[in-house]
Amino acid sequence: MDDFRHERARSLKYVQIVFAVLALFSLTAALAVATRGSELGLPESSTYPISLAFLMVAVVDTALLFVWEHIFQRIEF
């Protein structure tokens, strides 16, 4: 039984790290596009929607992180 708990804790930690890294990457991309979009070769009219999309992805990743943790805590082995 201890092996299951150990693997479960390790899996939860892995999922938390993956979602956190994805959220940070999306947030960084949103900031980069918002501040340096024209330098990256994007038209001025596209920088706002692209940065907003990256920001939304970061928000969804963060929400999924909390939802996954909530679901994972309810599962009993």
Secondary structure, 3 states (H helix, E strand, C coil): CHHHHHHHHHHHHHHHHHHHHHHHHHHHHHHHHHHHCCCCCCCHHHHHHHHHHHHHHHHHHHHHHHHHHHHHHHCCC
